[in-house]
Amino acid sequence: MRDVRPAASSRRLARLLPPGRSQGKKAPSGGSKRRSRAAWGPFLPPGRPKAKTPPWGAASGVSRAAWGHFLPRRRFAGGLLVLAALLAGAPVQAADGVLIAAMGGYRKPVLELVAAFHKETGLEAQAAFGHIKQIETQARQNPDVAFLIGDRNLLEPTGLFSRFDRIGTGRLVLVASKGKPLAGVDDLKGPAFARIALPHRVRTVFGAAADACMKHLGLDGALAPKLLEVDSVPQVGGYIASGEVDAGFVNKTEALAIADRAGPSLEMPQSCYAPIELALGTVKGHTLTAAESRFEQFLQGDVARGIMDANGL
């Protein structure tokens, strides 16, 4: 990919990008300078083992060199988030792109949607990820953010949106670490499962769903001493894959993503937790550009539906 010079859209990117490693130092200005892998460690999703391939390479298909002019400069409001951008062959004007903030548990399908949208239309799309408070803060502070993607029952109370479009259905899955037999949820009461992770019960809908299921199945008392509550679904997935916990509750998207690094899994009955709707929220007061309207339409098409199905949504 040839070097892409910053255009007006790069100023919009700066609002989403995390800060440089050293405060007060000027960020690199060209693709020829590379940060060491160690320096990028803090920008990985919480709890996710530090893989050899940085997150911008495998998932988005964009080479590290192409990112020269878009190296991190500022903190995405509220915490460290991962940015994924797909760049066209020529500089993109500000009005030609789409800015999205999404909940971190949906990183993989959102990146695939962004890639497919770019392939189909040639338009640029950029996505950043965090928990609900982080993406809410970014939407309030950055008028260029058009859409938020996440669980509707967490997005709706913010009052930020003019409308919602349903784009998927979330499913709760119990996943064991490698080497742990898991035939049924009652197995969690046994000595083989000493540490069981779940995402935050207030900030994540899947943490709330896991809590509801344990209560519904009468397991909350027996499992309480074993529970490890962490910040996010990807963090639970990272702990399962690395063997730091014996099992954990995640969404089906994460369960599929770590399947080759984890043990058996069980999809929890949907009767034990409230329905989980994955939605695209359009920010209130934001007038959609042609590119943003095109993205909205793209999400209702067959290509997007296929991506969501493949990710358990």
GUSE-744679 format. One record per residue (C-alpha): x, y, z. Coordinates in steps of 0.2 Angstrom, whole numbers, padded with zeros to 4 digits, always signed. Layout:
! GUSE-744679
XYZ...
END
This chain:
! GUSE-744679
+0000+0000+0000+0007+0017-0005+0010+0030+0009-0006+0040+0013-0004+0058+0017-0015+0066+0030-0030+0075+0024-0044+0084+0033-0050+0067+0040-0033+0065+0049-0039+0079+0061-0055+0069+0064-0044+0054+0068-0034+0063+0081-0049+0065+0092-0051+0046+0092-0033+0041+0094-0024+0037+0111-0009+0047+0116+0009+0045+0112+0020+0034+0123+0029+0049+0131+0019+0065+0136+0025+0081+0129+0035+0073+0114+0029+0075+0097+0022+0060+0089+0030+0052+0074+0026+0061+0057+0030+0047+0045+0027+0029+0041+0046+0025+0041+0047+0026+0060+0041+0011+0070+0038+0010+0088+0044-0006+0097+0031-0019+0101+0034-0017+0119+0030+0002+0118+0013-0003+0110+0008-0015+0124-0003-0003+0134-0014-0001+0119-0020-0019+0118-0037-0023+0125-0037-0026+0144-0033-0044+0148-0029-0050+0131-0013-0059+0129+0000-0048+0120+0000-0057+0103+0015-0056+0091+0004-0048+0078-0002-0030+0083-0021-0027+0083-0020-0016+0067-0012-0029+0056-0022-0045+0056-0040-0039+0059-0040-0024+0048-0028-0029+0034-0019-0013+0035+0000-0014+0036+0009-0005+0050+0019+0006+0037+0003+0013+0031-0001+0020+0048+0014+0032+0049+0004+0048+0049-0010+0041+0060+0001+0036+0075-0007+0039+0092-0008+0057+0098-0022+0059+0110-0032+0048+0122-0049+0042+0117-0060+0050+0130-0061+0039+0146-0048+0026+0143-0036+0017+0131-0045+0011+0115-0040+0002+0099-0043+0012+0083-0046+0003+0067-0046+0013+0050-0046+0007+0033-0038+0019+0021-0042+0021+0002-0028+0024-0010-0030+0043-0010-0032+0055+0004-0050+0056+0010-0059+0072+0013-0067+0074+0030-0085+0073+0022-0081+0056+0014-0078+0046+0030-0088+0037+0044-0083+0038+0062-0090+0024+0073-0088+0020+0092-0092+0003+0097-0092-0008+0113-0076-0018+0115-0085-0035+0115-0090-0033+0097-0072-0028+0090-0070-0042+0078-0087-0041+0069-0086-0022+0068-0069-0023+0061-0075-0035+0048-0090-0024+0044-0078-0009+0042-0067-0019+0030-0082-0025+0020-0089-0008+0018-0073-0001+0012-0071-0015-0001-0089-0013-0007-0089+0006-0008-0071+0012-0008-0076+0024+0007-0066+0026+0022-0073+0020+0039-0065+0021+0056-0070+0013+0072-0064+0014+0090-0069+0003+0105-0072+0004+0124-0085+0001+0137-0101+0010+0137-0095+0025+0147-0080+0028+0136-0090+0027+0120-0103+0038+0127-0091+0051+0132-0083+0051+0115-0099+0053+0106-0103+0068+0118-0087+0077+0115-0084+0073+0096-0097+0079+0085-0090+0069+0070-0095+0053+0078-0111+0047+0069-0114+0030+0076-0112+0020+0091-0113+0001+0090-0118-0009+0106-0131-0017+0117-0147-0007+0115-0151-0008+0134-0135+0001+0138-0135+0013+0124-0153+0019+0126-0152+0026+0144-0139+0038+0138-0152+0048+0128-0140+0051+0114-0149+0044+0100-0162+0049+0087-0165+0031+0082-0159+0013+0083-0157+0000+0070-0156-0018+0075-0141-0027+0068-0139-0043+0078-0144-0053+0094-0131-0057+0108-0130-0074+0116-0122-0079+0132-0109-0093+0132-0100-0102+0146-0082-0107+0140-0070-0118+0149-0051-0116+0147-0041-0130+0138-0040-0146+0147-0056-0143+0158-0071-0155+0155-0087-0146+0154-0103-0156+0151-0115-0145+0160-0116-0129+0170-0117-0139+0186-0099-0144+0183-0094-0127+0189-0098-0132+0207-0084-0145+0206-0066-0143+0211-0060-0142+0193-0067-0125+0192-0059-0114+0205-0059-0097+0196-0073-0092+0185-0073-0075+0176-0087-0064+0171-0088-0047+0164-0093-0032+0174-0111-0034+0180-0116-0016+0178-0105-0009+0163-0108-0024+0152-0124-0033+0147-0116-0050+0147-0110-0048+0164-0128-0044+0169-0134-0059+0159-0122-0071+0167-0127-0065+0185-0145-0067+0180-0142-0085+0174-0133-0090+0189-0147-0084+0200-0160-0092+0188-0151-0109+0189-0148-0108+0208-0129-0107+0206-0126-0090+0213-0122-0095+0231-0111-0110+0226-0101-0100+0213-0099-0084+0223-0082-0088+0231-0076-0093+0214-0081-0078+0204-0068-0065+0196-0077-0050+0189-0067-0041+0176-0069-0025+0165-0075-0032+0149-0079-0047+0138-0063-0047+0129-0054-0048+0145-0063-0063+0151-0059-0071+0134-0041-0067+0136-0040-0075+0154-0049-0091+0147-0037-0092+0132-0022-0090+0143-0028-0102+0157-0028-0089+0170-0046-0094+0174-0054-0111+0173-0070-0105+0164-0079-0089+0160-0095-0081+0153-0093-0072+0137-0104-0068+0122-0104-0080+0107-0093-0068+0096-0079-0070+0109-0082-0088+0111-0080-0091+0092-0064-0080+0092-0055-0090+0106-0062-0107+0101-0045-0114+0095-0037-0108+0112-0050-0114+0124-0059-0129+0129-0078-0134+0127-0092-0122+0128-0110-0121+0132-0123-0109+0125-0133-0103+0140-0152-0104+0138-0159-0088+0133-0174-0090+0145-0162-0086+0159-0158-0069+0154-0166-0054+0146-0165-0053+0127-0149-0044+0121-0151-0033+0105-0135-0027+0096-0140-0010+0089-0133+0004+0078-0137+0020+0087-0138+0036+0076-0132+0051+0087-0146+0064+0089-0143+0080+0080-0130+0073+0069-0135+0076+0050-0129+0061+0041-0117+0063+0026-0119+0053+0010-0105+0041+0016-0114+0039+0033-0131+0035+0025-0122+0023+0014-0115+0014+0029-0132+0013+0037-0139+0005+0022-0124-0007+0020-0128-0014+0038-0145-0020+0032-0138-0029+0017-0133-0047+0014-0114-0045+0016-0116-0037+0033-0129-0050+0038-0117-0064+0033-0103-0056+0044-0115-0055+0059-0121-0073+0057-0103-0079+0056-0099-0070+0072-0114-0078+0082-0125-0062+0081
END
